[in-house]
Amino acid sequence: MEVVAYLHNSDLLLEDEKGVAVICGSHYVLSIGDKVHIREVIDQSAKLYQVQISFASAEHAMMHDDEIQMKFVGDRSQLDDYLLTTTVH
């Protein structure tokens, strides 16, 4: 999945052909265009995943291991509902 936007509270929006995801908690500073490859679940109840990250600024030449929290997974219409319910108005 590719980082396509910054959201509130340092969350990031990822997108690929299958859908969208909202993540947080990376040990790296991610930018638009970076790619996050989800590898496996570390802790299902905490929604913690092992990932590999490739940075657009390095032309995706290297992979970096990390852990992230997956806050949301779905499609664009489900994302609108998620943002509506989690954003303070």
MARDOVEX-108291 format. One line per 10 residues: number of its first residue (from 0); their letters; for each residue x, y, z of N, C-alpha, C, O, CB. Coordinates in nm, 2 decimals. Glycine has a CB too. Layout:
N
NUM) A) X/Y/Z/X/Y/Z/X/Y/Z/X/Y/Z/X/Y/Z | ...
END
This chain:
89
0) MEVVAYLHNS) 0.08/-0.12/0.00/0.00/0.00/0.00/0.09/0.12/0.00/0.20/0.12/0.05/-0.10/0.00/0.12 | 0.04/0.23/-0.06/0.11/0.35/-0.07/0.06/0.46/0.02/-0.07/0.47/0.03/0.12/0.40/-0.21 | 0.14/0.54/0.09/0.10/0.65/0.17/0.05/0.76/0.07/0.12/0.81/-0.01/0.22/0.71/0.26 | -0.08/0.79/0.09/-0.14/0.89/0.00/-0.19/1.02/0.07/-0.22/1.12/0.01/-0.26/0.83/-0.07 | -0.20/1.02/0.21/-0.24/1.14/0.28/-0.21/1.13/0.42/-0.19/1.02/0.48/-0.39/1.16/0.26 | -0.20/1.25/0.48/-0.18/1.26/0.63/-0.32/1.28/0.69/-0.40/1.36/0.63/-0.08/1.37/0.67 | -0.35/1.22/0.80/-0.48/1.24/0.87/-0.46/1.31/1.00/-0.34/1.34/1.04/-0.56/1.11/0.88 | -0.56/1.32/1.08/-0.55/1.38/1.21/-0.47/1.29/1.31/-0.47/1.17/1.28/-0.69/1.41/1.27 | -0.41/1.34/1.41/-0.34/1.27/1.51/-0.23/1.19/1.46/-0.20/1.08/1.51/-0.43/1.18/1.59 | -0.16/1.23/1.36/-0.04/1.17/1.30/-0.08/1.03/1.23/0.01/0.95/1.21/0.07/1.15/1.40
10) DLLLEDEKGV) -0.20/1.01/1.20/-0.24/0.89/1.13/-0.21/0.91/0.98/-0.20/1.02/0.93/-0.39/0.86/1.15 | -0.19/0.80/0.91/-0.16/0.81/0.77/-0.26/0.73/0.69/-0.31/0.62/0.74/-0.02/0.75/0.74 | -0.30/0.77/0.58/-0.39/0.70/0.49/-0.31/0.63/0.38/-0.23/0.69/0.31/-0.49/0.80/0.42 | -0.33/0.50/0.37/-0.26/0.41/0.27/-0.37/0.37/0.17/-0.49/0.36/0.21/-0.19/0.29/0.34 | -0.33/0.34/0.05/-0.42/0.30/-0.05/-0.35/0.21/-0.15/-0.23/0.23/-0.19/-0.48/0.42/-0.13 | -0.42/0.11/-0.20/-0.38/0.03/-0.31/-0.51/-0.01/-0.39/-0.61/0.04/-0.36/-0.30/-0.10/-0.26 | -0.49/-0.10/-0.48/-0.60/-0.14/-0.57/-0.71/-0.22/-0.49/-0.82/-0.23/-0.54/-0.56/-0.23/-0.68 | -0.68/-0.27/-0.37/-0.78/-0.35/-0.29/-0.86/-0.26/-0.19/-0.96/-0.30/-0.15/-0.70/-0.45/-0.21 | -0.81/-0.14/-0.16/-0.88/-0.06/-0.07/-0.79/0.04/0.00/-0.68/0.08/-0.05/-0.95/-0.14/0.03 | -0.83/0.09/0.12/-0.76/0.19/0.20/-0.74/0.14/0.34/-0.81/0.05/0.38/-0.83/0.32/0.20
20) AVICGSHYVL) -0.64/0.20/0.41/-0.61/0.17/0.55/-0.56/0.29/0.61/-0.50/0.38/0.55/-0.51/0.05/0.56 | -0.59/0.30/0.74/-0.54/0.41/0.83/-0.45/0.34/0.93/-0.48/0.25/1.00/-0.66/0.49/0.90 | -0.32/0.39/0.93/-0.22/0.34/1.02/-0.16/0.45/1.11/-0.18/0.57/1.09/-0.11/0.27/0.94 | -0.10/0.40/1.22/-0.02/0.49/1.30/0.09/0.41/1.37/0.10/0.29/1.36/-0.12/0.56/1.41 | 0.18/0.48/1.44/0.27/0.42/1.53/0.40/0.37/1.46/0.48/0.30/1.52/0.21/0.31/1.59 | 0.43/0.42/1.34/0.56/0.38/1.28/0.67/0.44/1.35/0.66/0.55/1.40/0.56/0.42/1.13 | 0.78/0.37/1.35/0.91/0.42/1.41/0.98/0.51/1.31/1.08/0.57/1.35/1.00/0.30/1.45 | 0.93/0.51/1.19/0.99/0.60/1.08/0.90/0.72/1.05/0.78/0.71/1.08/1.02/0.52/0.96 | 0.95/0.82/1.00/0.87/0.93/0.95/0.84/0.90/0.81/0.92/0.90/0.72/0.95/1.07/0.96 | 0.71/0.87/0.78/0.67/0.84/0.65/0.61/0.96/0.57/0.56/1.05/0.63/0.56/0.73/0.65
30) SIGDKVHIRE) 0.63/0.95/0.44/0.59/1.06/0.35/0.50/1.01/0.24/0.49/0.89/0.22/0.72/1.13/0.29 | 0.43/1.10/0.18/0.35/1.07/0.06/0.44/1.00/-0.04/0.55/1.04/-0.07/0.28/1.20/0.00 | 0.39/0.88/-0.09/0.46/0.81/-0.19/0.54/0.69/-0.13/0.58/0.60/-0.21/0.55/0.90/-0.26 | 0.56/0.69/0.00/0.63/0.57/0.06/0.54/0.45/0.05/0.41/0.47/0.05/0.67/0.60/0.21 | 0.59/0.33/0.05/0.51/0.21/0.04/0.53/0.13/0.17/0.64/0.12/0.22/0.56/0.12/-0.08 | 0.41/0.08/0.22/0.41/0.00/0.34/0.36/-0.14/0.29/0.24/-0.15/0.25/0.32/0.06/0.45 | 0.44/-0.24/0.32/0.40/-0.38/0.28/0.37/-0.45/0.41/0.45/-0.48/0.49/0.52/-0.45/0.20 | 0.24/-0.49/0.43/0.19/-0.56/0.55/0.24/-0.70/0.54/0.20/-0.77/0.44/0.04/-0.54/0.56 | 0.31/-0.75/0.64/0.36/-0.89/0.64/0.28/-0.98/0.73/0.23/-1.08/0.68/0.50/-0.88/0.69 | 0.26/-0.95/0.86/0.19/-1.04/0.94/0.14/-0.98/1.07/0.19/-0.87/1.10/0.27/-1.16/0.98
40) VIDQSAKLYQ) 0.04/-1.04/1.13/-0.02/-0.99/1.26/0.08/-1.02/1.37/0.12/-1.14/1.38/-0.16/-1.05/1.28 | 0.11/-0.92/1.45/0.19/-0.95/1.57/0.10/-0.97/1.69/0.12/-1.06/1.77/0.29/-0.83/1.60 | 0.00/-0.88/1.70/-0.10/-0.89/1.81/-0.24/-0.85/1.76/-0.26/-0.73/1.73/-0.06/-0.79/1.93 | -0.32/-0.94/1.74/-0.46/-0.92/1.68/-0.54/-0.83/1.76/-0.60/-0.74/1.71/-0.53/-1.05/1.67 | -0.54/-0.84/1.90/-0.63/-0.76/1.98/-0.58/-0.61/1.98/-0.66/-0.52/1.99/-0.63/-0.81/2.12 | -0.45/-0.59/1.96/-0.40/-0.45/1.96/-0.39/-0.40/1.81/-0.35/-0.28/1.79/-0.26/-0.45/2.02 | -0.42/-0.49/1.72/-0.42/-0.45/1.57/-0.27/-0.41/1.53/-0.26/-0.32/1.46/-0.52/-0.34/1.54 | -0.18/-0.48/1.59/-0.04/-0.45/1.56/0.02/-0.54/1.45/0.00/-0.67/1.46/0.05/-0.46/1.69 | 0.08/-0.49/1.35/0.13/-0.56/1.24/0.28/-0.54/1.21/0.33/-0.43/1.23/0.05/-0.52/1.11 | 0.34/-0.65/1.16/0.48/-0.63/1.11/0.47/-0.59/0.97/0.39/-0.65/0.89/0.56/-0.77/1.13
50) VQISFASAEH) 0.55/-0.49/0.93/0.55/-0.44/0.80/0.69/-0.42/0.75/0.79/-0.42/0.82/0.47/-0.30/0.79 | 0.70/-0.40/0.62/0.82/-0.35/0.56/0.79/-0.22/0.48/0.69/-0.21/0.42/0.89/-0.46/0.46 | 0.88/-0.13/0.50/0.86/0.01/0.44/0.97/0.03/0.34/1.09/0.00/0.36/0.86/0.11/0.55 | 0.93/0.09/0.22/1.03/0.14/0.13/1.00/0.28/0.10/0.88/0.32/0.08/1.02/0.06/-0.01 | 1.10/0.36/0.10/1.08/0.51/0.10/1.10/0.56/-0.05/1.19/0.52/-0.12/1.19/0.58/0.18 | 1.00/0.64/-0.09/1.00/0.70/-0.22/1.13/0.78/-0.24/1.18/0.79/-0.35/0.88/0.79/-0.24 | 1.18/0.85/-0.14/1.30/0.94/-0.15/1.42/0.86/-0.18/1.52/0.91/-0.23/1.32/1.02/-0.02 | 1.42/0.73/-0.15/1.53/0.64/-0.18/1.50/0.55/-0.30/1.56/0.45/-0.32/1.57/0.55/-0.06 | 1.40/0.59/-0.38/1.36/0.52/-0.50/1.32/0.38/-0.47/1.33/0.29/-0.55/1.46/0.52/-0.60 | 1.27/0.35/-0.35/1.22/0.22/-0.30/1.33/0.11/-0.31/1.30/0.00/-0.33/1.10/0.18/-0.38
60) AMMHDDEIQM) 1.45/0.15/-0.30/1.57/0.06/-0.32/1.59/-0.03/-0.20/1.64/-0.14/-0.21/1.69/0.14/-0.34 | 1.55/0.01/-0.08/1.57/-0.07/0.04/1.44/-0.09/0.12/1.35/-0.01/0.11/1.68/-0.01/0.14 | 1.43/-0.21/0.19/1.32/-0.23/0.27/1.36/-0.22/0.42/1.47/-0.26/0.46/1.26/-0.38/0.24 | 1.27/-0.16/0.50/1.30/-0.14/0.64/1.19/-0.21/0.72/1.07/-0.18/0.70/1.31/0.01/0.68 | 1.22/-0.29/0.82/1.12/-0.36/0.90/1.07/-0.26/1.01/1.14/-0.18/1.06/1.19/-0.48/0.97 | 0.94/-0.27/1.04/0.88/-0.19/1.13/0.75/-0.25/1.19/0.71/-0.36/1.14/0.85/-0.05/1.07 | 0.69/-0.19/1.28/0.56/-0.23/1.34/0.47/-0.11/1.33/0.51/0.00/1.36/0.57/-0.29/1.48 | 0.34/-0.14/1.30/0.24/-0.03/1.29/0.11/-0.08/1.35/0.09/-0.20/1.36/0.22/0.02/1.14 | 0.03/0.01/1.39/-0.10/-0.02/1.44/-0.20/0.01/1.32/-0.20/0.12/1.27/-0.14/0.06/1.57 | -0.28/-0.08/1.29/-0.38/-0.07/1.18/-0.51/-0.02/1.25/-0.57/-0.10/1.33/-0.40/-0.20/1.10
70) KFVGDRSQLD) -0.55/0.10/1.22/-0.67/0.16/1.28/-0.80/0.13/1.20/-0.91/0.12/1.25/-0.66/0.30/1.30 | -0.78/0.12/1.07/-0.90/0.10/0.98/-0.85/0.03/0.85/-0.74/0.06/0.80/-0.96/0.23/0.95 | -0.94/-0.06/0.80/-0.91/-0.12/0.67/-1.05/-0.13/0.60/-1.15/-0.18/0.67/-0.85/-0.27/0.68 | -1.06/-0.09/0.48/-1.19/-0.10/0.41/-1.18/-0.03/0.27/-1.07/-0.02/0.21/-1.30/-0.04/0.49 | -1.30/0.02/0.23/-1.30/0.09/0.10/-1.32/0.24/0.13/-1.34/0.28/0.24/-1.41/0.03/0.00 | -1.33/0.32/0.02/-1.34/0.46/0.04/-1.47/0.50/0.11/-1.47/0.60/0.19/-1.33/0.53/-0.10 | -1.58/0.44/0.08/-1.71/0.47/0.14/-1.71/0.44/0.29/-1.76/0.52/0.37/-1.83/0.40/0.07 | -1.65/0.33/0.32/-1.63/0.29/0.47/-1.54/0.39/0.54/-1.56/0.42/0.65/-1.58/0.15/0.48 | -1.44/0.44/0.46/-1.34/0.54/0.52/-1.42/0.66/0.56/-1.39/0.72/0.67/-1.23/0.57/0.42 | -1.51/0.71/0.48/-1.59/0.83/0.51/-1.66/0.81/0.64/-1.66/0.91/0.72/-1.68/0.86/0.40
80) DYLLTTTVH) -1.72/0.70/0.66/-1.79/0.67/0.79/-1.69/0.67/0.90/-1.72/0.72/1.01/-1.87/0.53/0.78 | -1.58/0.60/0.89/-1.48/0.60/0.99/-1.43/0.74/1.03/-1.42/0.77/1.15/-1.36/0.51/0.94 | -1.40/0.82/0.93/-1.36/0.96/0.96/-1.46/1.04/1.03/-1.43/1.12/1.12/-1.31/1.02/0.83 | -1.59/1.02/0.99/-1.70/1.09/1.05/-1.71/1.06/1.20/-1.74/1.14/1.28/-1.83/1.06/0.98 | -1.69/0.93/1.23/-1.71/0.88/1.37/-1.59/0.91/1.46/-1.60/0.91/1.58/-1.75/0.74/1.37 | -1.47/0.93/1.40/-1.35/0.94/1.48/-1.29/1.08/1.48/-1.20/1.11/1.56/-1.24/0.85/1.43 | -1.35/1.17/1.40/-1.30/1.31/1.40/-1.38/1.40/1.49/-1.51/1.39/1.49/-1.31/1.36/1.26 | -1.31/1.48/1.57/-1.38/1.57/1.66/-1.43/1.69/1.58/-1.35/1.75/1.51/-1.29/1.61/1.78 | -1.56/1.72/1.59/-1.62/1.83/1.51/-1.64/1.95/1.60/-1.69/2.05/1.55/-1.75/1.78/1.45
END
